[in-house]
Amino acid sequence: MLTNGAKGVDRYVLVIDTDQYAGNFERELCAYVTGYVGDCGVGAKYVNKFAKDVGIELGNVDAIDIFYNTNYQQADIVEYVADEHGCYRPVALWEPTTAVCIFLQEEPSLKLACFWVARIVEFFKSSTLSSPAKLLHVQLEHQVTTSSVVETYSILPLTTEDKETLAKTSEILSNLPNA
C-alpha cells in the first residue's frame, strides 16, 4: 500500500472510495477502468474486457496508448509507481484502505474523466467479486508534496448520487466512439 504523499511528488490521482477493504479488487478495477495492469499481471482478464468494450485489438503492444491518444489526445496518461516490493503498478490502496488510487501523469480531460467514471460505475454494477463492494465516491485530485506537507486539490469530485454529473457523463459518453 502506498500512502498519499511521497516527498517531492507532483501528480494526479483518481481516487475511488468504497464501503469495504479494497485490497481484494483494486488491480482488477484499474484494469477494467483503464485497460492497464501492473508488472504482477493481476487483472489481465479485465484488460481483454476493456479492449473488447472499446473495440481495439490487443495484438499491438501500444494498442491501449493509441486508443487514448486517438480518442482523448492523452497517450501514456496512466503512471506506474513502485510498491513497497518494487512491483510497478498503476494502482494502489489508498488511505483509508477502502479506497483505490489510480496514478496519472497529467490531468485528464473532462471527457476522459467521464469515460473512466462511467466504467467505474459499470464495474461496481456488474461486479462478479465474491463480496461486492459499494461505490461511494470518485474524485480526481492533484497532489503536490513539498517537504513533508501534502497539498491536495480536489479537481473533479464525482459521486453516483450527483445526478447532474451523471447526466453530463451520459451526454459525453453518447458522443464517444465505441462507447
C-alpha positions in Angstrom: 0.0 0.0 0.0 1.2 3.5 -0.8 0.4 6.5 1.4 -0.9 9.7 -0.1 2.3 11.7 -0.1 5.8 10.7 -1.0 8.2 13.7 -0.7 8.8 15.6 -3.9 5.7 14.3 -5.8 3.5 16.3 -8.1 0.9 14.0 -9.6 -2.8 13.5 -10.3 -4.7 10.6 -8.8 -8.1 9.2 -9.4 -9.4 8.2 -6.0 -12.3 5.7 -5.8 -13.9 5.3 -2.3 -15.8 2.1 -1.5 -17.5 0.7 1.6 -15.1 -2.1 2.2 -11.4 -3.2 2.1 -10.3 -2.5 -1.5 -7.2 -4.8 -1.5 -9.4 -7.6 -2.8 -10.2 -5.8 -6.1 -8.1 -2.7 -6.7 -6.0 -4.2 -9.5 -9.0 -5.7 -11.3 -10.8 -2.3 -11.0 -7.9 -0.4 -12.5 -7.6 -2.9 -15.4 -11.4 -2.7 -16.1 -11.5 1.1 -16.0 -8.2 2.0 -17.8 -7.0 -1.2 -19.6 -3.7 -1.2 -17.7 -2.2 -3.8 -15.3 0.9 -3.7 -13.3 4.1 -5.9 -13.5 2.3 -8.6 -11.5 -0.3 -9.1 -14.2 -3.2 -9.3 -11.8 -6.4 -8.2 -13.6 -5.3 -9.2 -17.1 -8.7 -10.7 -18.0 -10.2 -7.2 -17.4 -7.8 -5.8 -20.0 -9.3 -8.1 -22.5 -12.8 -6.9 -21.5 -11.6 -3.2 -21.8 -10.2 -3.9 -25.3 -13.5 -5.6 -26.4 -15.6 -2.8 -24.9 -13.7 -0.1 -26.7 -13.1 -2.0 -29.9 -9.4 -2.4 -30.0 -7.1 -5.4 -30.9 -4.5 -6.2 -28.2 -2.0 -7.6 -30.8 -0.3 -4.3 -30.9 1.6 -3.7 -27.7 0.7 0.0 -27.8 -3.0 -0.5 -28.7 -4.3 1.0 -25.4 -2.0 4.0 -25.6 -3.1 4.5 -29.2 -6.7 4.3 -28.1 -6.2 7.1 -25.5 -4.2 9.2 -28.0 -6.8 8.8 -30.7 -9.9 9.4 -28.6 -8.6 11.7 -25.9 -5.3 13.1 -27.2 -3.7 11.8 -23.9 -1.4 8.8 -24.6 0.7 7.5 -21.6 -1.6 9.2 -19.1 -1.6 6.3 -16.6 1.5 6.3 -14.5 3.2 3.2 -13.0 4.5 3.6 -9.4 6.6 1.0 -7.5 5.0 -0.5 -4.4 7.0 -1.5 -1.3 8.1 -4.7 -3.1 9.4 -3.0 -6.2 6.4 -4.1 -8.3 5.3 -1.3 -10.7 1.6 -0.8 -10.8 -0.8 1.9 -12.0 -3.0 1.5 -8.9 -2.7 1.1 -5.1 -4.7 1.0 -2.0 -5.2 4.5 -0.6 -5.9 5.7 2.9 -8.2 4.6 4.1 -7.8 1.1 2.8 -11.3 1.2 1.5 -10.1 3.5 -1.3 -8.3 2.8 -4.6 -5.9 5.2 -6.3 -5.1 5.2 -10.0 -2.0 7.2 -10.7 -2.0 9.7 -13.6 0.9 11.5 -15.3 -1.3 14.5 -16.1 -4.7 15.9 -15.6 -7.2 14.0 -17.7 -9.7 15.9 -19.9 -13.3 16.1 -18.6 -14.2 13.7 -21.5 -11.7 11.1 -20.4 -12.6 11.5 -16.7 -16.2 10.9 -17.5 -15.3 7.9 -19.6 -13.5 6.4 -16.6 -16.3 7.3 -14.1 -18.8 5.5 -16.3 -16.5 2.4 -16.4 -16.1 2.7 -12.6 -19.9 2.7 -12.1 -20.2 -0.2 -14.6 -17.6 -2.2 -12.7 -19.4 -2.0 -9.4 -22.8 -2.7 -11.0 -21.6 -5.7 -12.9 -19.0 -6.9 -10.5 -18.6 -10.7 -10.0 -16.4 -10.2 -6.9 -17.1 -12.7 -4.1 -18.1 -9.9 -1.8 -19.1 -6.9 -3.9 -18.2 -3.5 -2.6 -20.4 -0.5 -3.0 -19.0 2.6 -4.8 -19.2 5.6 -2.6 -17.3 8.4 -4.3 -14.9 9.2 -7.1 -12.6 12.1 -7.0 -9.8 13.4 -9.2 -7.1 15.0 -7.1 -3.9 17.0 -7.9 -1.3 16.3 -5.2 1.7 18.5 -4.6 4.2 17.3 -1.9 6.9 19.6 -0.7 8.9 18.7 2.4 6.5 16.7 4.5 3.4 18.6 3.6 0.9 17.2 1.1 -1.4 19.7 -0.5 -4.4 18.0 -2.2 -6.5 19.9 -4.6 -9.9 18.4 -5.5 -10.4 18.9 -9.2 -13.4 16.8 -10.0 -15.5 15.3 -7.2 -17.9 12.9 -8.6 -20.5 10.8 -6.8 -23.0 8.3 -8.1 -25.7 10.4 -6.4 -24.7 13.5 -8.3 -27.4 13.5 -11.0 -26.1 16.5 -12.9 -22.6 14.9 -13.2 -24.1 11.6 -14.3 -26.2 13.4 -16.8 -23.2 15.2 -18.2 -21.3 11.9 -18.2 -24.0 10.2 -20.1 -24.2 13.0 -22.6 -20.4 12.9 -23.2 -20.4 9.1 -23.4 -23.1 9.1 -26.0 -20.8 11.1 -28.3 -17.8 8.9 -27.8 -16.6 6.4 -30.4 -17.0 2.8 -29.3 -18.8 3.8 -26.1 
